[in-house]
Amino acid sequence: MTNYKDYLNEQLQNEDFKKEWDALDPEFAIIQAMLDARKSAGMTQKELAEKTGIAQGDISRLETGNANPSLKTLQRLAEGMGMRLKLEFVPTAR
């Protein structure tokens, strides 16, 4: 039986799959940044919810990629973790 990484690497050989996977990269990056920031702040979802007024279930949905946060929501989350939100545009590799 193959593991997930082997399976993913195999699928990424398919040009159509890779194109769709790469299109999701910004969403994956935001999700990972939220998770890393919360863990860095040493907070649980429940603690972050209490601090921001955002329901714990909503934070869970954001962290699993089942909801799309607004910029305002991301700012509230950052402030609740004692952080600030930094958004940047970077050139694409050509």
PASE-413868 format. One record per residue: residue in one letter; x, y, z of N, C-alpha, C in turn. Coordinates in steps of 0.001 Angstrom, whole numbers, padded with zeros to 6 digits, always signed. Layout:
PASE-413868
aXYZXYZXYZ/...
//
This chain:
PASE-413868
m+000853-001182+000000+000000+000000+000000+000898+001244+000000/t+000566+002217-000810+001363+003437-000876+000900+004415+000185/n+001810+005277+000598+001405+006304+001553+000947+007544+000799/y+000444+008496+001543-000137+009687+000935+000863+010441+000067/k+002092+010625+000563+003086+011386-000206+003400+010704-001530/d+003539+009389-001514+003797+008659-002754+002636+008814-003725/y+001423+008687-003195+000232+008829-004030+000152+010239-004628/l+000381+011255-003777+000329+012629-004259+001382+012865-005334/n+002595+012415-005106+003655+012589-006107+003294+011924-007428/e+002650+010786-007342+002198+010099-008554+001138+010929-009277/q+000184+011457-008523-000889+012261-009115-000351+013560-009720/l+000667+014124-009099+001230+015387-009589+001937+015237-010929/q+002145+014009-011357+002721+013780-012680+001700+014081-013783/n+000420+014054-013405-000656+014374-014341-000760+015889-014445/e-000603+016420-015649-000563+017874-015866-001844+018568-015399/d-003000+018001-015665-004270+018615-015243-004390+018631-013723/f-004013+017524-013097-004062+017456-011637-003123+018485-011027/k-001907+018566-011553-000920+019502-011020-001401+020947-011155/k-002027+021266-012267-002542+022623-012470-003583+022958-011407/e-004501+022041-011140-005531+022265-010123-004913+022332-008730/w-003961+021465-008448-003285+021448-007153-002566+022780-006919/d-001842+023252-007917-001109+024511-007798-002054+025698-007614/a-003236+025617-008208-004210+026705-008072-004699+026829-006626/l-004628+025743-005871-005065+025757-004473-003967+026214-003515/d-002765+026414-004008-001638+026756-003142-001891+027971-002250/p-002460+029076-002750-002708+030215-001861-003644+029864-000700/e-004652+029047-000955-005561+028641+000119-004831+027782+001144/f-004032+026834+000660-003260+025988+001567-002302+026829+002407/a-001698+027837+001790-000743+028689+002505-001432+029475+003621/i-002634+029970+003370-003373+030711+004392-003755+029784+005537/i-004241+028598+005204-004615+027634+006237-003403+027293+007099/q-002278+027002+006452-001080+026638+007207-000598+027803+008068/a-000678+029026+007535-000265+030202+008304-001145+030388+009535/m-002459+030167+009393-003358+030279+010546-003018+029243+011604/l-002809+028009+011171-002465+026941+012116-001149+027237+012826/d-000140+027622+012053+001174+027907+012632+001108+029067+013614/a+000352+030102+013266+000248+031277+014139-000450+030925+015444/r-001525+030165+015362-002259+029797+016579-001402+028926+017482/k-000705+027973+016890+000160+027096+017682+001326+027892+018273/s+001871+028816+017493+002958+029671+017976+002505+030522+019153/a+001247+030945+019113+000683+031746+020203+000325+030873+021405/g+000424+029556+021232+000111+028637+022323-001359+028620+022680/m-002211+028800+021670-003648+028890+021915-004389+027705+021312/t-005460+027318+021959-006385+026344+021385-007403+027114+020546/q-008157+026388+019747-009231+027032+018990-010226+027687+019941/k-010514+027016+021035-011477+027546+022003-010973+028862+022595/e-009706+028907+022966-009137+030137+023530-009164+031272+022510/l-008836+030946+021261-008867+031971+020211-010292+032465+019976/a-011232+031547+020035-012642+031913+019866-013079+032877+020972/e-012699+032579+022208-013063+033448+023326-012440+034827+023183/k-011228+034875+022675-010503+036139+022544-011045+036999+021387/t-011498+036355+020309-011902+037090+019109-013401+037245+018945/g-014171+036409+019642-015613+036424+019439-016038+035653+018197/i-015089+034973+017565-015390+034124+016408-015662+032720+016960/a-016759+032121+016562-017129+030805+017080-016024+029780+016826/q-015808+028904+017801-014782+027869+017666-015047+027004+016443/g-016299+026709+016167-016649+025926+014980-016234+026628+013688/d-016371+027951+013673-015951+028713+012492-014431+028677+012341/i-013718+028765+013451-012251+028682+013395-011840+027300+012884/s-012513+026270+013353-012233+024912+012891-012459+024796+011390/r-013568+025345+010898-013864+025282+009468-012799+026023+008661/l-012323+027151+009163-011263+027896+008471-009983+027068+008411/e-009647+026428+009531-008400+025672+009600-008433+024370+008808/t-009612+023887+008495-009711+022673+007679-009992+022989+006214/g-010095+024266+005889-010319+024659+004504-011762+024563+004070/n-012679+024477+005018-014095+024365+004679-014825+025697+004740/a-014073+026772+004823-014648+028129+004794-013572+029065+004281/n-014006+030141+003672-013080+031139+003155-013163+032388+004019/p-012055+032727+004695-012086+033887+005583-012018+035197+004818/s-012684+036197+005349-012544+037540+004792-011263+038145+005356/l-010826+039224+004764-009654+039929+005269-009908+040401+006695/k-011113+040875+006952-011469+041335+008296-011378+040193+009318/t-011828+039008+008944-011742+037861+009842-010291+037500+010110/l-009462+037509+009081-008040+037214+009275-007390+038236+010208/q-007790+039497+010082-007255+040537+010966-007689+040287+012411/r-008941+039916+012614-009433+039620+013969-008680+038444+014578/l-008442+037408+013777-007697+036257+014264-006278+036661+014655/a-005625+037423+013795-004259+037864+014077-004213+038680+015369/e-005119+039619+015504-005157+040443+016716-005408+039589+017956/g-006266+038593+017838-006559+037709+018955-005356+036891+019398/m-004409+036711+018476-003198+035965+018798-002035+036895+019151/g-002337+038194+019247-001277+039154+019547-000344+039362+018369/m-000897+039240+017161-000109+039374+015943-000773+040386+015021/r-000094+040682+013940-000700+041506+012908-000676+040724+011609/l-001625+041000+010770-001730+040319+009488-000842+041025+008485/k-000066+040255+007739+000774+040813+006681+000403+040093+005389/l+000013+040855+004415-000368+040316+003116+000602+040879+002096/e+001099+040028+001206+002019+040546+000209+001779+039902-001139/f+002119+040622-002169+002077+040131-003526+003514+039874-003950/v+003758+038737-004537+005106+038397-004977+005074+038031-006460/p+006151+038333-007169+006180+038000-008593+006094+036477-008805/t+005493+036096-009885+005451+034680-010233+006746+034323-010946/a+007133+033070-010808+008320+032591-011513+007958+032391-012970/r+008786+032862-013839+008510+032704-015289+009634+032024-015967/
//
